[in-house]
Amino acid sequence: MKIEITRVKKYNAAWNHVISIDGTPAAITKSANRANEVVAYLMGQQADLSDGTFIKQLDKYKK
């Protein structure tokens, strides 16, 4: 599983971080810290993600 973080500029807005798994976009975060937490969770490490529906979506990619 190849996990990649790409910084993307939205039109007339702030930067976002797109987390891609094997080339498929899986999640979008606003901060780099949150993106690192998502990657840690996907790799099986302890991460502080408090959003239940977000965790359910990430579990689909984690398997």
C-alpha positions, 0 to 999 in steps of 0.5 A, a space after each residue: 500500500 503506497 500512501 502519498 500526501 499532496 498539497 493542493 491549492 483550491 481556487 481562491 482558497 487555502 491549501 489542502 492536503 490530499 491523502 492518496 492510497 495507491 494513486 486513489 484519493 482517500 481523504 482531504 485535510 486542511 492541516 499537515 498535522 491532521 494529514 500525518 495523523 491519518 497516515 499514521 492511522 492507515 499504517 496501524 499506529 496509534 492516532 487521535 482521530 475523533 471523527 467516527 464516520 471518518 474512521 469508518 471511511 478510512 477502515 475501507 482503505 486500511 484492509 
